[in-house]
Amino acid sequence: MAYLPEINEEKCIGCGECAEVCPVDVYEIQNEKAVPVNADECIGCESCVEVFEQGAITLTEI
Ligand code: SF4
């Protein structure tokens, strides 16, 4: 099973919480937005989804 983490740039406030909690360093903050630069590494733990209640992050099984 693979997972695709995606950021809604309109909702992302660049807080960096997702980058802090992700155990495999999927996210980088670039120009005050989270970018899933290592999306291939995602293990689907949902930590980033749970930490950010504004719904900026969606996780899709692929
Ligand atoms: S679901 Fe887990 S592994 Fe995947 S991007 Fe979010 S925090 Fe990282």
Boltz pocket constraint, residues with backbone or C-beta under 6 A from the ligand:
constraints:
  - pocket:
      binder: B
      contacts: [[A, 3], [A, 5], [A, 18], [A, 21], [A, 22], [A, 23], [A, 24], [A, 25], [A, 26], [A, 41], [A, 42], [A, 43], [A, 44], [A, 45], [A, 46], [A, 47], [A, 48], [A, 49], [A, 59]]
      max_distance: 6.0
